[in-house]
Amino acid sequence: MADYPIISDISAYIVRMLRERMCPEPIPSPNNIDVSSPAEQDVDYILGLYLYDIREEGEIASGPIRTGRMRLKKAPKPYSLYYMLFINGSSQMGLKAHDIQKIIGRAAQVLNDSNSVSPNTLQSWLEYEEAPVILTPSKIALEEKVRVWSAISKPYQISLFYKAAPVFLSSEIVVETVPVREAIITLAARGESLE
C-alpha cells in the first residue's frame, strides 16, 4: 500500500496536470500554478491548489494483511482529500472577471479529463497494483464553501472544490510470524471419539 508521501504526491499530480494543459493559454507560465493557501500573502501565482481537509473513511479490513511468506502488516486506512482550486486574489497579473472565468473553466475541464491516477504511477516502488484515486467535484453547498473561505479569514470568491478518494495509507507496523515447525494431525473413523 502507498506510503505517507501519497498525500503530497496527489497534490503534485494535480498541479502537474494543470501546468501541462493550461500553459501558455489561459495561464502564461507553469510557475503561475502552485500548491498554496489563499491565506498566504505576497505570493505571485495565478491559480492555487489548497488541501483544506483530510478525512479518514473507516477500516477496509479488520485484521492484518499478508505482505510476504512470514510477514503481516496492519491494514491500510482509507482517506479522502478535499481540495479547493482558487484564483490568487493578491496576484499582480491584473485579471479581469472574464479572465478568471476562463481560467476556472479550463481548470474544471482539465480535472474532469484527468480525474484518476494510480498510486503505482505516483510511487513506482509499490509491489502490487492498487485501486486508482478518483478526483470528483465535491457537491457542497455555497454555505460550506463560504465556511472554508471564512476559516482562512478571506472573503468568498469563485472557486472549484474536489474530493480525491480513496487514498489508502499504509501502516508501518509489521509483524513477523514464526514458521510452522510441527503439525499434529489426528485421524478418527466416523463415530469414534478422538479422546
SESETOR-106295 format. One line per field, with one value per residue: z, x, y of N, C-alpha, C, O, CB in turn. Coordinates in steps of 0.001 Angstrom, whole numbers, plus 500000, padded with zeros to 6 digits. Each point is the difference from the previous one (the first is absolute). Glycine has a CB too. Layout:
<pts>
n_w Z_...
n_u X_...
n_v Y_...
ca_w Z_...
ca_u X_...
ca_v Y_...
c_w Z_...
c_u X_...
c_v Y_...
o_w Z_...
o_u X_...
o_v Y_...
cb_w Z_...
cb_u X_...
cb_v Y_...
</pts>
This chain:
<pts>
n_w 500000_498362_501866_501511_496846_499742_500909_497948_497673_499840_499832_497549_498326_500088_498948_497511_498887_500118_498386_497579_499484_500617_497849_496791_500571_503248_501046_498088_501554_500347_501861_499791_501861_503408_501379_500992_502539_497932_502471_497687_500571_497193_497697_497104_499909_498009_501867_503431_499588_502972_500745_501205_501019_500511_500169_501469_497456_503183_500346_496854_502600_502856_499222_499375_496933_500079_499740_499337_500023_502556_499244_501755_498597_502511_497608_498333_501969_497141_500365_498580_499071_500734_497250_500833_496668_501406_497436_501972_501120_499538_496491_499817_497893_500610_500644_498373_501814_497411_501696_501944_497661_498704_502713_500527_497123_500230_502875_498912_497601_501850_501865_497638_498825_502810_501576_500484_501208_499902_503191_497304_499184_502871_500323_496997_502958_499222_500285_498581_497330_502449_499051_497571_502547_498599_499714_501028_499404_503332_499005_501949_499998_498494_503014_499171_498402_502584_501767_498045_500403_503167_500235_498822_501842_496698_499817_499311_497693_498296_501723_498024_502836_498773_502022_499307_500559_498757_500517_500525_502419_499549_502946_500015_500999_498437_501888_499234_499522_501871_496803_501123_501756_499635_497948_502783_497100_502590_497269_501925_497977_499407_503287_501158_502346_498376_503039
n_u 500827_501219_502608_498389_500484_496651_499807_502132_498952_497280_501469_501704_497423_498773_502578_500283_497129_500558_502691_498782_497654_501019_502683_499371_496647_498811_503284_502078_500822_499201_500260_496606_499837_500765_498754_498524_498447_498052_502255_502352_500063_501367_498558_500771_497470_497878_499419_500189_499886_498487_500812_496979_500462_502254_496799_501846_498064_500360_502055_500643_499898_498494_503109_502459_499465_501813_502306_500761_499233_499444_497967_497180_500124_498046_497798_501669_498373_498214_501355_497417_502760_497549_501704_498915_500785_500582_500456_502796_497374_503243_499902_501816_497471_498418_497835_497985_498079_501458_502342_498058_498527_502692_500864_497357_499940_502816_499466_497495_501714_502207_498024_498281_502726_501191_497146_502853_502879_500202_500547_501599_500332_501238_502113_501929_499826_496783_501207_497318_499240_499458_497059_500992_500454_496780_501240_496609_499804_500411_496821_501273_497127_501418_500360_502660_501212_499727_501625_502517_500070_499769_502684_501675_498250_498433_497309_498980_502330_498037_501155_499607_498888_502075_498833_503277_497889_501416_502490_500467_501543_501745_499401_503076_498178_502381_498254_503205_497365_502013_500435_497454_502804_497328_497405_499101_498599_498090_499147_497361_499192_497789_499898_503050_499432_502499_499542
n_v 498814_502338_500039_502104_500782_499080_503112_500942_497908_501669_502788_499011_499085_502875_501388_498037_500701_503082_499872_498422_502122_503231_500382_500879_499195_499670_499530_502023_497377_496837_502669_500136_496990_500353_497539_503008_499769_501757_500460_500611_503270_500007_497536_501425_497338_501150_497625_499971_496823_501145_496660_501649_496772_497706_498584_497594_498876_498409_498172_499581_497927_499675_499505_501340_500329_497308_502523_496668_497184_501755_502926_500058_502976_500692_499196_502326_501769_499964_503002_501058_501740_502225_501222_502852_499738_503184_501652_500192_502096_500427_499459_502674_498568_502942_497081_501985_498384_498856_498712_498461_498465_498888_498703_498440_498657_498735_498707_498386_498803_498766_498437_498586_498714_498836_498121_497975_500484_496677_501041_498984_503138_500626_497556_499074_498410_498917_496912_500909_501584_502302_499846_502067_501837_500122_503137_499857_503193_499760_499337_502916_501409_502324_498938_498439_502490_501762_497844_500225_503131_499838_498217_502586_502604_499540_501886_497013_500157_498271_497298_497643_498707_497581_497910_499191_497193_497410_502050_496428_501896_497017_499738_500975_497260_497929_497814_498831_497798_498413_498792_498432_498921_498188_499666_498370_498681_498771_498163_499816_497567_502143_500456_500977_502075_501361_498440
ca_w 500000_499853_501184_500421_499047_499003_500065_499220_498621_499303_499772_498923_498759_499558_499506_498750_498936_499707_499329_498645_499094_500085_499639_500319_499903_500315_500972_499220_500412_501016_501332_500447_500615_501113_501223_500886_500748_499689_501097_499809_499433_499223_499110_498660_499129_499604_500390_501165_500439_501454_500685_501188_500946_499815_500847_500042_499552_500681_499793_498859_500443_501458_500481_499212_498662_499724_499054_499635_500549_501458_500486_500032_500205_500386_498806_499697_500258_498866_500271_498921_500014_499502_499412_499422_498925_500101_499348_500995_500015_500157_498829_499343_498570_499544_499323_499958_500263_498828_500088_501115_499566_499047_500750_500786_499046_499467_501092_500170_498845_500169_501097_499594_499034_500666_501323_500805_499940_500759_500949_499441_499154_500886_500828_499122_500754_500528_499480_499424_499373_500962_499458_499656_500755_499097_500308_499608_500576_501270_499921_501266_499894_500044_501409_500405_499308_500717_501265_499723_499832_501294_500876_499733_500128_498676_499456_498986_498569_499168_500135_499730_501130_499542_500968_499471_500847_501320_500166_501021_500665_500634_501373_500143_500943_499351_500943_499431_500513_500169_499115_500632_500036_500246_499939_500513_499325_500570_499202_500705_499160_500293_501220_501086_500692_499944_501366
ca_u 499173_500742_500649_499493_500073_498944_499171_500671_500123_498744_499989_500963_499403_498978_500698_500689_498985_499577_501105_500190_498878_499464_501036_499994_498666_499814_500989_501242_501168_499738_500276_498810_499088_500771_499335_500086_498808_499571_500398_501378_500121_501202_500392_499610_499515_498627_499080_500497_499361_500030_499474_499388_499505_500326_499076_500147_498741_499713_500888_499684_500150_500072_501244_501193_500063_501265_500857_501081_499755_499935_499832_498654_500011_498727_499240_500076_498794_499608_499749_499535_500662_499100_500783_499383_500780_499590_500803_500727_499528_501096_500875_500255_499733_498932_498982_498634_499009_499981_501197_499812_499049_500701_500950_499222_499394_501039_500442_498964_500104_501211_499829_498992_500632_501106_499381_500449_501419_500360_501101_501214_500607_500585_501010_500381_500535_498923_500100_498751_499141_499043_498816_500302_499424_499079_499779_498637_499538_499274_498653_499772_499187_500716_500294_501213_501121_500253_500663_501408_500660_499979_500980_501323_499792_499954_498638_499726_500131_499683_501036_499569_500244_500148_500309_500857_499792_500564_501453_500342_501264_500489_500496_501394_500042_500194_500105_500678_499383_500908_499591_499495_501067_499450_498546_499470_498755_499398_498897_499100_498947_498703_499350_500957_500416_501448_500543
ca_v 501186_501247_500537_501304_501117_499923_501204_501050_499508_500295_501453_500269_499493_500964_501203_499646_499944_501375_500693_499463_500224_501361_500966_501433_500602_501413_500479_500118_499217_498970_500552_500727_499018_499454_499567_501150_500363_501374_500885_500452_501341_500321_498922_500412_498948_500316_498942_499280_498765_500027_498823_500598_499016_498582_499247_498545_499424_498736_498857_499142_498611_499983_499422_500293_499427_499328_500722_499084_498659_499992_501372_500564_501434_500578_500397_501430_500791_500831_501412_500865_501302_501040_501082_501191_500605_501400_501037_500779_501379_500963_499922_501280_499820_500885_499206_500483_498956_499113_499153_499075_498987_499126_499165_499033_499066_499103_499132_498976_499102_499189_499051_499017_499105_499282_499874_498862_499675_498812_500210_499401_501030_501013_499354_498898_498861_499150_498633_499506_501003_500538_500666_501391_501104_500687_501411_500359_501273_499878_500560_500696_501211_501277_500324_499288_500655_501255_499635_499700_501303_500700_499358_500587_501455_500617_500040_498987_500290_498843_498974_498633_499103_498619_498943_498938_498820_499741_500086_499005_500303_498777_500044_499571_498885_498706_498889_498837_498771_498863_498923_498773_498997_498678_499925_498734_499678_498797_499506_499091_499455_500597_499548_499803_501202_500218_499947
c_w 500000_501327_500226_498990_498981_500007_499191_498550_499201_499713_498845_498649_499455_499424_498673_498823_499591_499250_498561_499033_500035_499594_498551_499921_500841_501023_499333_500376_501001_501430_500569_500583_501112_501099_501005_500798_499585_501084_499836_499291_499180_499207_498621_499118_499668_500541_501141_500285_501507_500554_501322_500991_499591_500958_499905_499706_500629_499657_498735_500371_501510_500528_499124_498621_499771_498954_499539_500621_501508_500577_499909_500275_500387_498736_499754_500317_498768_500450_498767_500179_499362_499587_499578_498953_499884_499193_501102_499908_500125_498833_499338_498508_499471_499235_500074_500210_498851_500029_501090_499595_498992_500726_500791_499076_499449_501076_500229_498867_500150_501080_499689_499033_500621_501424_500785_499805_500868_500990_499490_499076_500857_500866_499308_500738_500538_499314_499244_499399_501008_499293_499684_500965_498995_500508_499482_500584_501296_499847_501353_499736_500090_501432_500476_499324_500716_501324_499797_499851_501322_500955_499785_499956_498664_499533_498894_498603_499221_500038_499706_501186_499497_501168_499285_500946_499120_499967_501148_500537_500797_501442_499991_500909_499233_501081_499272_500613_500072_499057_500788_499920_500153_499942_500502_499364_500582_499151_500836_499009_500412_501278_501138_500588_499893_501390_500408
c_u 500870_500555_499540_500158_498855_499134_500644_500186_498731_499892_500935_499463_498975_500654_500695_499020_499556_501093_500178_498921_499430_501010_500414_498626_499034_500989_501371_501141_499606_500240_498812_498933_500783_499100_500194_498719_499589_500403_501416_500023_501285_500533_499460_499723_498557_499010_500606_499189_500195_499345_499427_499454_500468_499111_500291_498637_499699_501005_499614_500104_500168_501335_501171_499939_501392_500779_501188_499701_499818_499834_498536_500125_498603_499301_500119_498676_499678_499685_499391_500683_499059_500812_499106_500969_499522_500933_500633_499591_501117_500983_500121_499662_498876_498906_498636_499057_499956_501191_499844_499055_500619_500932_499264_499371_501004_500493_498989_500077_501198_499795_498920_500596_501110_499581_500391_501488_500245_501113_501316_500725_500738_501119_500408_500519_498901_500012_498756_499202_498949_498841_500330_499346_499173_499780_498621_499633_499234_498649_499678_499248_500878_500378_501274_501232_500376_500695_501480_500776_500080_501046_501406_499925_500084_498555_499845_500283_499754_501169_499383_500386_499985_500306_500855_499887_499880_501524_500349_501393_500435_500417_501469_500120_500046_500178_500663_499365_501040_499543_499523_501097_499444_498486_499575_498640_499497_498801_499150_498959_498687_499426_500978_500381_501529_500626_500349
c_v 501248_500496_501444_501150_500024_501260_501125_499567_500298_501485_500365_499529_500997_501241_499710_499946_501404_500759_499534_500450_501418_501067_499777_500661_499188_500568_500003_499059_498920_500489_500760_499071_499314_499455_501124_500142_501408_500990_500530_501353_500114_498809_500323_498788_500360_498980_499199_498746_499918_498736_500490_498983_498603_499239_498503_499390_498649_498927_499248_498531_500016_499499_500368_499334_499421_500804_499161_498654_500013_501397_500403_501486_500446_500515_501505_500689_500835_501436_500647_501346_501016_501225_501162_500545_501441_500910_500841_501468_501023_499950_501366_499968_500871_499271_500666_498821_498990_499030_498936_498867_499038_499034_498924_498950_499010_499037_498879_498976_499054_498939_498962_498984_499144_499687_498749_499764_498764_500344_499414_500963_501021_499441_498703_498761_499068_498640_499548_501162_500447_500685_501456_500987_500805_501422_500386_501358_499741_500676_500627_501298_501248_500364_499298_500593_501295_499710_499679_501312_500751_499434_500551_501525_500721_500055_498955_500538_498720_499013_498638_499121_498557_499077_498963_498812_498755_500110_499061_500289_498778_500246_499571_498785_498685_498952_498843_498755_498891_498893_498781_498951_498592_500084_498647_499797_498685_499627_499065_499506_500646_499395_499762_501342_500116_499906_498604
o_w 500385_501052_499160_500036_499190_498947_499175_499107_498824_498909_499138_498985_498808_498933_499093_498915_498813_499034_499100_498816_499218_500003_499620_500187_499775_500317_499440_499118_500813_500939_501188_500337_499767_500080_500289_499754_499782_499755_500627_499046_500176_499933_499862_499188_500652_500580_499894_499764_500491_499764_500919_501122_498815_501202_498913_500545_499497_499437_499628_499325_500564_501094_499031_499797_500528_498959_499243_500596_500531_501121_499005_500739_499522_499110_500954_500082_499398_501036_498884_501106_498957_500796_499645_500268_499774_499660_500933_499022_499618_500044_499979_499252_498784_498918_501027_499926_500231_499706_499799_500313_500029_499677_499979_500320_499901_499715_500192_500232_499755_499801_500468_500028_499528_500955_501032_498953_501086_499632_500357_499870_499621_500356_500247_499403_500561_498784_499001_500437_500632_498838_500755_500575_498962_501185_498795_501082_500062_499572_500823_498939_500502_500233_500725_500614_500192_500406_500841_500549_500288_500798_500904_499486_499887_500302_499287_499678_500547_499833_500007_500603_499272_501029_498893_501178_498824_499038_501163_499249_500886_500433_499127_500117_499288_500956_498988_501223_499243_499956_501111_498915_499557_500521_499617_500128_500031_499707_500807_499082_501100_500205_501139_499310_499941_500113_501118
o_u 501169_499383_499308_499180_499924_499505_499335_500026_500078_499578_499648_500216_500002_499606_499974_500303_499862_499714_500223_500273_499106_499682_500155_499899_499905_499937_500412_500734_499100_499382_499986_498904_501096_498820_501128_499022_500863_500002_500357_499257_500924_501210_498882_500836_499410_498978_501127_498793_501129_498815_500750_499656_500133_500003_500135_498984_499134_501058_498827_499425_500534_500415_499851_499267_500985_499460_500841_498940_499164_500432_499326_500886_499006_500651_500032_498952_500893_499372_500126_500067_499405_500741_498833_501190_498813_501125_499317_500308_499821_501052_499049_500410_499836_499609_499618_500421_499868_499851_500370_500249_499711_500048_500394_500003_499711_500238_500390_499855_499877_500350_500084_499623_500262_500665_499391_500573_499438_500967_501071_501222_501061_500928_499423_500078_500316_500172_500106_500119_499349_500109_500725_498945_500511_499746_499748_500463_499168_499911_499291_500124_501124_501072_500798_501063_501179_500885_500830_501092_501015_500579_500834_500899_500617_499218_500954_499691_500093_501158_498780_501058_499094_500539_499661_500346_499661_500649_499727_500973_499284_500172_500432_501078_499060_500750_499498_499920_500971_498810_500462_500489_500615_499400_500578_499103_500730_499150_500531_499608_499875_500024_499560_500011_500702_501226_500468
o_v 499965_499836_500574_500918_500924_500403_500626_500847_500357_500386_500804_500663_500307_500470_500832_500498_500296_500707_500810_500200_500324_501190_498839_501212_498793_501188_498983_499553_500214_499498_500323_500449_499492_500341_500399_499293_500850_501206_500997_500228_499205_499785_500497_499605_500861_500368_499518_499956_499973_499765_500331_500372_499695_500266_499439_500434_499284_500281_499968_499145_500955_500383_500744_499032_500515_500375_500484_499809_499269_500269_499730_500431_499454_500548_500777_499359_500597_500221_499495_500536_499729_500577_499833_500163_500240_499632_500422_500681_501156_500637_500781_500887_500094_500436_500561_498846_498798_498814_498844_498836_498804_498813_498834_498811_498807_498826_498848_498800_498800_498837_498865_498828_498893_500403_499718_500302_499863_500667_500492_499928_500495_500725_498941_498926_498951_499911_499289_501145_499168_500391_500647_499730_500420_500220_499956_500359_499095_501151_499419_500612_499956_500558_500595_500090_500298_500752_500345_500145_500635_500736_499942_500667_501060_499098_499687_501147_498901_500384_499837_500182_499592_500407_499580_500096_500124_499590_500298_500070_499534_501139_499247_499418_499648_500196_499512_499885_499986_499687_499744_499686_499030_500940_498983_500834_499010_500841_499236_500720_500538_498786_499845_501020_498990_500020_499783
cb_w 500818_497009_500475_502218_501093_501290_503104_502967_501966_502206_503305_502666_501976_502811_503276_502412_502057_503018_503107_502192_501066_501805_502775_498972_497903_499162_502521_500619_498793_497366_498188_497922_498055_499390_499245_498654_502173_498969_500855_500856_501761_501781_502023_501069_500350_497363_497767_501162_497267_500222_497976_497474_501681_498095_500781_501141_498389_500559_502848_499132_497224_498929_501931_502332_498621_501599_501850_499247_497602_498872_500280_500061_498828_503204_499441_498124_503086_497802_502764_498715_500930_500691_499579_501885_498971_502618_496989_500876_501378_502428_499674_502425_501471_500985_499501_498522_501131_498956_499391_501331_500379_498583_500182_501429_499510_498649_500877_500946_498788_499477_501128_500294_498703_497608_498030_500880_498516_498431_501504_500303_498660_499664_501900_498903_500058_501713_502886_501236_497068_502817_500558_497039_502753_498194_501093_498797_497631_501768_497435_502053_500510_497714_499702_499728_497610_498513_499999_498311_497352_498886_499084_499229_502404_499147_501275_501816_499897_498665_501713_496888_502357_496745_502418_497727_502946_501496_497974_499639_499241_497338_501829_499522_502432_496995_502311_498432_499795_502483_497180_500474_501427_500900_498447_502084_497829_502635_497094_503137_498601_497334_497453_499610_501659_497872_499461
cb_u 497021_499176_502696_501338_502532_500498_499812_501152_501479_499322_499834_501666_500356_498809_500365_501395_499361_498834_500893_500838_500383_498831_500659_502405_500578_497697_498226_498615_502367_501248_502408_501574_497571_503002_499251_502539_499794_498087_498110_501527_497766_499339_501140_500528_502152_501903_497938_502006_499271_501132_500937_499789_497859_502425_498110_502937_501178_496552_501520_501398_500519_497148_498858_502047_497281_499520_498472_502752_502161_500976_503021_498094_502882_500244_498364_502745_499612_499723_501787_497680_502913_497392_502856_497509_501504_497916_499178_501629_498098_498707_500299_501382_500962_502057_501677_500227_498784_498981_501034_500145_498444_499820_501194_499524_498648_500454_500821_498660_499051_501061_500647_498573_499192_501082_498748_497149_501198_498361_497264_497715_497129_496880_499636_500446_501629_498439_501403_499838_501029_501738_497756_501254_501437_499117_502747_498898_500702_502249_499970_501970_496920_497696_496739_497587_498084_497100_496987_498275_498160_496981_497757_499745_500321_503107_498868_498574_501560_497365_502477_499185_499854_500260_498172_501268_499187_497402_500413_497559_500150_500582_497243_499655_499671_500298_498432_502271_496796_501675_501164_497091_500908_502588_499321_502161_499964_501637_500829_500756_501365_499576_498695_500863_497299_498458_498203
cb_v 498786_500729_497908_498310_498994_497106_498691_499934_497829_497660_499590_499120_497318_498677_499960_498197_497475_499276_499444_497842_497295_498017_501267_498839_502092_498446_500123_502756_501780_498804_499832_501269_500136_501266_497096_501843_497653_497850_497745_497377_501749_501918_497797_502482_497348_500720_500367_502199_498842_502763_498068_501560_501759_500188_502347_499687_501931_500313_499840_502631_498319_499267_497396_501173_501128_497359_501644_502072_499793_497693_500853_497382_500842_500081_497322_500172_499481_497729_500587_498263_499208_498578_498493_500376_497531_499899_499627_497697_498008_499151_496816_499538_497607_501376_497381_503055_502834_502991_503082_503043_502818_502994_503109_502964_502942_502953_503089_502873_502962_503119_502916_502888_502771_500753_501554_498666_502582_497844_499475_497831_499183_500430_502085_502786_502488_502128_500209_496954_499825_499902_497811_499579_499668_497591_500565_497206_501935_498803_498855_498375_498821_500194_499705_497823_498698_500314_498771_497667_499464_499735_498004_497272_498811_500065_502775_497838_502973_501039_501550_500158_502060_500414_500807_501569_501288_498910_502137_498199_502938_498044_500260_502938_501700_500873_501230_501405_500689_500920_501087_500853_502677_498416_502619_499362_502212_499747_500993_500472_497260_501619_499140_496888_500872_501442_502188
</pts>
